[in-house]
Amino acid sequence: MLLLFVQIMNAQCAMCKAVVESSNAPEAEGLNSGILYLMVFPYLLVGVLFYFIFKSKRKNKTLTFL
């Protein structure tokens, strides 16, 4: 389905590029902040998931040796 809407997705990228290239600093800073905000949460979720997997595996290893 994404292949059908390639032109629409390219239009969005061009709009973001135009906002950043314009000399309007608050909009560019807002765009950069939004990108960082959206980027942080997937990494946090994956990190928490790996933490619980690691903790679970480590707990299982110690129980099997008792």
N, C-alpha and C positions, 0 to 999 in steps of 0.2 A: 504494500500500500504506500510505503514511503517513496517508492520509485515514481508513483503517479503524481506526487505533489512536490517534485524537485524544484520547480520554478517558484513555488510559494516559499519554500525554505530558503532559497537563494535570495529572495526579496527581503526576508527578515534579516539575513546576514548583511545585506547591503544597507538596510536601515540602521543597524547597530553601528556599522562602519561610518556611516554619514554622521551619526550623532557624535561619535568619538573624534572624527576628523574636524568637525566644526569647532570653533574656538570657544565653545560654551563650557567652561570648566565644571560648574556644578553638575551638569548632566553627565559629563564624562566620568566624574567621580562617583556619581550615583550608579552608573552602569558598571563600573569596576567593582563597587561595593556589592552590587547585586550578583555579579559573577562569583565573587569570593564567597558570598553567603550561600549560593546554590552549590558551590563546589565542596564546602566543608561538610555538609550533612552526609553525603554518601560515604566519605572517608570515615566519619565518626561511626556510622552504622556498621561498616565493615570491620573497623577496629574493635568495636564492642562485641561483634559476633566472633571474631577470632579470639578475643580475650576469654569469652565463655567456653569456646571449644577447647582452648589450651587448658583452662582451669578444669574442665570436665575430664579431659584426657589425663591430666596430671593426677587428679583425684582418683581416677580409676586405676592408674598404675600403682599408687601407694596402697590401695585397698587389696589389690591382687597379691602383693608381696607379704601381707600380714598373715 
